[in-house]
Amino acid sequence: MAKLGEGDPRWIVEDRPDATNVNNWHWSEKNASGWSKEKLKELLEGVILKKEGLGDVSLTKLSKCDGEATANNRKGKLIFFFEWVLTIDWTCTLDDADAAEAKGTIEIPNLSEENEPHELDVNVTITAGGSSAEAVKTFLRKDGTKQIQDKLGQYMVALREEFAQDLILPTSQNKKSVRKSKTPITSTASTVKTNDTLVHSTTMSLNNVSLGSKVDVRDLSLQHTFKCRVGELYNVFTVTEMVAAFTRNSVKMDVSKGGKFELFGGNIMGNFVKLEAEKQIVQTWRFKSWPDGHYSTVTLDMKEGDDSTELFLTQTNIPASDYERTKEGWRTYYWESIKRTFGFGATLM
């Protein structure tokens, strides 16, 4: 199972002869935290800031690097999220002063995608060096700040141009044509039992699919436990603000029978078929890339226990080519994200 932060591409659709050329519409995400820490260390440690008549100021160590970073491909566009709090140790051999060496720290509390390099705060403190060290502090606050901001700007550029290169996937140049067909629906079925999933595989020719090609479909069953009340879990799927919170993306929802919804920037869409408060939600559900007119049916059943709520998901009529991506998407972008966002993995008190 792919875990958030391991950098595995998720919910990615490649160009296929039986579907729309999505041109990187579906998102992938890479955890950039480890790379970022190494890059920031490379850019900052060992930097020498020179001031005539003062002595060289050396940035000796990136002593604190707290935060995280991710790079995302959504709709063929690269989007970055990062937030860091940095502390850099510095020393300066004083040319003419009452102390041989000045020492201190530089803190950058707001390195994030929301700020341009020139907007980053650079806070300087002195830990040793006597009164003469004040001149070093003044230099770092003025001339040194610009040089440090430039280095952090280089990190932002490298995150986009170096780290995220493989997030935009190549698209197929040789697309096969797909013939239209008026073949009536026929099916052959087989059932396979796995550890936590019951898979029902059916081959169908769909009259309502404009491409008219044969679509191999499968059914999915999943069960998951959330440490919350059943009403809270029901709200997660029906309150727009809560859906936007755990999907971290734009959401459109008309929570009523027959109402439409669009999630993940329109990459997932469908309609509400049935809404039974704190018990069951039934939806038609599709990826934007699926053949025109092809929908799966998602049923979410909820049952509250003593200290948790069980969620039972069944999804029928999934194109077999998207089965693994769909299954992994429920686990990664729904179950794990819901628990992480709302704390539903913690024990109820």
VOGU-3710 file (C-alpha; in Angstrom, 3 decimals, decimal comma):
1> maklgegdpr> 0,000/0,000/0,000  1,344/3,412/-0,946  1,719/5,775/1,984  1,456/9,500/1,811  4,880/11,012/1,686  6,712/8,123/0,030  6,553/9,796/-3,345  4,617/7,136/-5,240  2,503/8,456/-8,140  -1,170/8,101/-7,268
11> wivedrpdat> -4,356/8,245/-9,259  -2,424/8,787/-12,479  -4,068/7,959/-15,798  -1,872/7,195/-18,783  -2,983/7,686/-22,372  -4,994/4,628/-23,352  -6,789/3,636/-26,571  -10,030/3,112/-24,610  -10,079/6,452/-22,767  -9,503/10,146/-23,094
21> nvnnwhwsek> -5,943/11,415/-23,409  -5,851/13,114/-20,041  -2,487/14,830/-20,514  -1,425/14,640/-16,873  -4,837/15,713/-15,532  -4,738/13,307/-12,599  -2,532/14,205/-9,721  0,613/12,683/-8,378  2,469/13,744/-5,278  6,087/13,465/-4,164
31> nasgwskekl> 7,327/14,030/-0,650  10,090/16,615/-0,983  10,976/16,896/2,706  14,129/14,770/2,730  15,393/16,276/-0,512  14,646/19,778/0,783  16,632/19,292/3,991  19,669/18,177/2,032  19,277/20,997/-0,490  18,922/23,664/2,190
41> kellegvilk> 21,982/22,283/3,971  23,940/22,373/0,705  22,897/25,957/-0,034  23,423/27,435/3,420  26,212/25,624/5,240  29,692/26,969/4,519  28,497/30,239/3,013  30,899/33,119/3,690  29,496/36,630/4,012  32,228/39,241/3,662
51> keglgdvslt> 32,348/42,725/5,142  35,462/44,868/4,783  36,851/45,933/8,126  34,619/43,533/10,001  35,781/40,008/9,253  34,232/37,093/7,422  30,919/35,766/8,696  30,605/32,014/8,168  27,322/30,114/8,204  28,579/26,991/9,952
61> klskcdgeat> 25,580/24,756/10,476  21,893/24,396/9,652  21,049/23,476/13,240  17,278/23,427/12,828  15,205/22,496/9,791  11,634/21,802/10,872  8,796/21,443/8,394  7,756/19,591/5,270  7,501/19,937/1,522  5,541/18,231/-1,242
71> annrkgklif> 5,472/18,624/-5,009  2,229/17,895/-6,858  1,137/17,489/-10,440  -2,495/18,484/-10,844  -4,113/18,964/-14,246  -0,653/19,007/-15,784  0,485/21,878/-13,555  3,126/21,685/-10,865  2,000/22,900/-7,441  4,279/23,084/-4,431
81> ffewvltidw> 3,533/23,122/-0,734  6,353/23,738/1,714  6,729/25,262/5,134  10,032/25,459/6,989  11,431/27,013/10,141  15,216/27,279/9,881  17,975/28,119/12,338  21,520/28,692/11,075  24,557/28,974/13,335  27,116/31,627/12,396
91> tctlddadaa> 30,582/32,662/13,519  32,762/35,666/12,735  36,476/36,143/13,446  36,622/39,789/14,444  39,427/41,897/12,936  39,667/44,368/15,760  37,486/43,819/18,782  37,359/43,025/22,482  36,592/39,399/21,689  38,346/37,140/19,188
101> eakgtieipn> 35,178/35,597/17,799  31,479/36,425/17,600  28,828/33,734/17,420  25,106/33,661/16,987  22,127/32,285/15,111  19,939/33,297/12,195  16,282/32,207/12,223  14,013/32,087/9,178  10,495/31,358/10,538  8,424/31,652/7,373
111> lseenephel> 10,010/29,828/4,437  6,884/28,736/2,570  5,235/28,789/-0,840  3,178/31,772/0,332  6,220/34,065/0,504  8,595/35,367/-2,133  12,320/35,325/-1,218  12,355/39,050/-0,428  9,424/38,559/1,965  11,234/36,033/4,155
121> dvnvtitagg> 12,045/37,137/7,677  15,690/36,857/8,735  16,132/37,252/12,502  19,672/37,561/13,861  20,789/36,907/17,445  24,194/37,016/19,186  25,329/34,296/21,568  28,969/35,361/22,058  31,340/38,143/21,076  30,867/41,105/23,356
131> ssaeavktfl> 29,847/44,586/22,311  31,794/44,455/19,049  29,550/41,674/17,836  26,748/44,211/17,420  28,426/45,373/14,229  28,198/41,833/12,873  24,527/41,673/13,807  23,865/44,945/11,991  25,670/43,679/8,903  23,710/40,407/8,882
141> rkdgtkqiqd> 20,412/42,223/9,277  21,142/44,460/6,286  23,537/43,046/3,697  23,429/39,475/5,024  19,644/39,248/4,858  19,629/39,812/1,088  22,279/37,150/0,508  20,435/34,596/2,652  17,136/35,380/0,900  18,871/34,797/-2,430
151> klgqymvalr> 20,035/31,368/-1,242  16,497/30,449/-0,171  15,226/31,650/-3,537  17,637/29,170/-5,134  15,979/26,415/-3,084  12,563/27,404/-4,447  13,848/27,289/-8,016  15,587/23,937/-7,464  12,433/22,433/-5,980  10,628/23,181/-9,222
161> eefaqdlilp> 13,371/22,567/-11,771  15,346/19,720/-10,185  13,158/17,774/-7,802  9,846/17,830/-9,683  11,101/16,957/-13,171  9,532/13,489/-13,257  6,099/14,612/-12,041  4,964/15,666/-15,507  4,562/12,346/-17,257  5,157/11,886/-20,980
171> tsqnkksvrk> 2,027/11,241/-23,029  1,631/8,696/-25,748  2,230/9,925/-29,282  0,782/6,861/-30,948  -2,876/6,638/-30,089  -4,822/3,714/-31,408  -8,201/4,410/-32,979  -11,224/2,873/-31,307  -14,074/1,565/-33,406  -17,660/2,294/-32,510
181> sktpitstas> -19,849/-0,697/-31,870  -23,538/-1,343/-31,323  -23,012/-4,666/-29,624  -25,656/-5,267/-26,922  -24,612/-5,849/-23,324  -23,160/-9,273/-22,700  -21,285/-10,423/-19,656  -19,055/-13,149/-18,323  -18,321/-13,057/-14,622  -15,838/-14,487/-12,184
191> tvktndtlvh> -15,325/-13,849/-8,473  -11,965/-13,709/-6,692  -11,553/-13,472/-2,891  -8,570/-11,552/-1,509  -7,598/-10,732/2,082  -9,718/-7,626/2,441  -11,308/-7,207/-0,970  -13,993/-9,119/-2,841  -13,410/-8,604/-6,546  -16,133/-9,347/-9,088
201> sttmslnnvs> -14,898/-9,130/-12,662  -17,354/-8,662/-15,525  -16,727/-8,034/-19,219  -19,369/-5,757/-20,727  -20,101/-3,952/-23,978  -21,784/-0,704/-22,941  -24,437/0,801/-25,204  -24,226/4,122/-23,353  -20,484/4,567/-23,839  -19,783/6,815/-26,782
211> lgskvdvrdl> -16,503/5,019/-27,549  -18,449/1,781/-27,931  -15,453/-0,405/-27,051  -15,588/-3,388/-24,718  -14,880/-2,351/-21,149  -13,652/-4,903/-18,623  -15,095/-3,904/-15,244  -14,527/-5,024/-11,679  -16,223/-4,575/-8,314  -14,525/-3,522/-5,112
221> slqhtfkcrv> -15,313/-4,008/-1,414  -13,340/-2,347/1,379  -13,811/-1,973/5,128  -12,146/0,546/7,408  -12,376/1,579/11,062  -12,477/5,219/12,170  -12,156/6,369/15,772  -15,152/8,709/15,707  -18,926/8,812/16,065  -21,019/7,752/13,117
231> gelynvftvt> -22,455/11,257/12,751  -18,986/12,726/12,463  -18,029/10,255/9,734  -21,267/10,921/7,834  -20,496/14,653/7,920  -17,028/14,052/6,473  -18,664/12,897/3,230  -21,558/15,373/3,149  -20,292/18,709/4,533  -18,527/20,662/1,799
241> emvaaftrns> -15,994/22,299/4,111  -14,969/18,946/5,596  -14,611/17,345/2,152  -12,462/20,271/1,014  -10,328/19,894/4,133  -9,360/16,251/3,673  -9,084/16,384/-0,141  -7,021/19,594/0,014  -8,613/20,642/-3,257  -11,586/22,438/-4,764
251> vkmdvskggk> -14,984/20,858/-4,120  -18,452/21,375/-5,614  -21,305/19,569/-3,862  -25,101/19,661/-3,900  -25,841/17,278/-1,043  -29,351/16,189/-2,020  -30,883/13,270/-3,855  -29,799/13,670/-7,475  -27,382/16,440/-6,552  -24,048/16,616/-8,349
261> felfggnimg> -20,552/16,653/-6,874  -17,062/17,340/-8,201  -13,934/16,539/-6,197  -10,198/16,965/-6,720  -10,627/19,848/-9,127  -13,243/18,024/-11,198  -11,236/14,833/-11,690  -13,881/12,885/-9,744  -17,576/13,556/-10,338  -20,976/12,016/-9,878
271> nfvkleaekq> -24,384/12,309/-8,261  -25,907/11,509/-4,900  -28,406/8,673/-5,354  -29,343/8,063/-1,710  -28,622/9,901/1,535  -29,652/8,214/4,784  -28,226/10,236/7,661  -25,595/8,385/9,733  -26,291/5,129/7,871  -25,740/5,080/4,135
281> ivqtwrfksw> -24,612/7,156/1,151  -25,041/5,921/-2,433  -23,411/7,745/-5,340  -22,764/7,416/-9,022  -19,018/8,002/-9,295  -16,498/8,359/-12,106  -13,076/9,636/-13,011  -13,099/12,382/-15,614  -10,877/10,199/-17,797  -13,324/7,288/-17,992
291> pdghystvtl> -15,250/6,739/-21,238  -18,125/9,170/-21,689  -21,237/8,058/-19,853  -19,513/5,354/-17,808  -20,200/5,543/-14,065  -19,513/3,221/-11,191  -21,832/2,984/-8,169  -20,377/3,678/-4,719  -22,205/2,615/-1,552  -20,921/3,718/1,853
301> dmkegddste> -22,487/1,929/4,830  -21,651/3,094/8,352  -22,091/1,260/11,630  -21,134/2,689/15,015  -19,530/0,460/17,633  -18,511/1,065/21,230  -15,499/3,232/20,481  -15,346/3,492/16,703  -17,345/3,465/13,470  -16,984/0,841/10,757
311> lfltqtnipa> -17,206/2,019/7,159  -18,101/-0,532/4,482  -17,501/0,533/0,894  -18,701/-1,270/-2,205  -18,014/0,070/-5,683  -19,323/-1,659/-8,787  -18,551/-1,245/-12,477  -14,965/0,036/-12,168  -13,003/-0,187/-15,436  -10,467/-2,946/-14,807
321> sdyertkegw> -7,637/-0,779/-16,113  -8,334/1,669/-13,265  -9,116/-0,888/-10,551  -5,809/-0,715/-8,640  -5,618/3,076/-8,938  -9,170/3,401/-7,621  -8,602/1,020/-4,702  -5,364/2,713/-3,681  -7,008/6,114/-4,031  -9,710/5,273/-1,485
331> rtyywesikr> -7,083/4,168/0,998  -4,635/7,022/0,448  -6,741/10,048/-0,474  -9,784/9,164/1,609  -9,111/6,869/4,594  -5,608/8,035/5,489  -6,288/11,685/4,702  -9,513/11,689/6,758  -7,720/10,226/9,771  -4,821/12,637/9,404
341> tfgfgatlm> -7,045/15,702/8,912  -9,641/15,077/11,624  -7,740/12,843/14,055  -10,049/9,882/13,469  -7,194/7,446/13,977  -6,871/8,360/17,653  -8,633/6,539/20,478  -11,955/8,047/21,523  -12,143/9,360/25,084
//
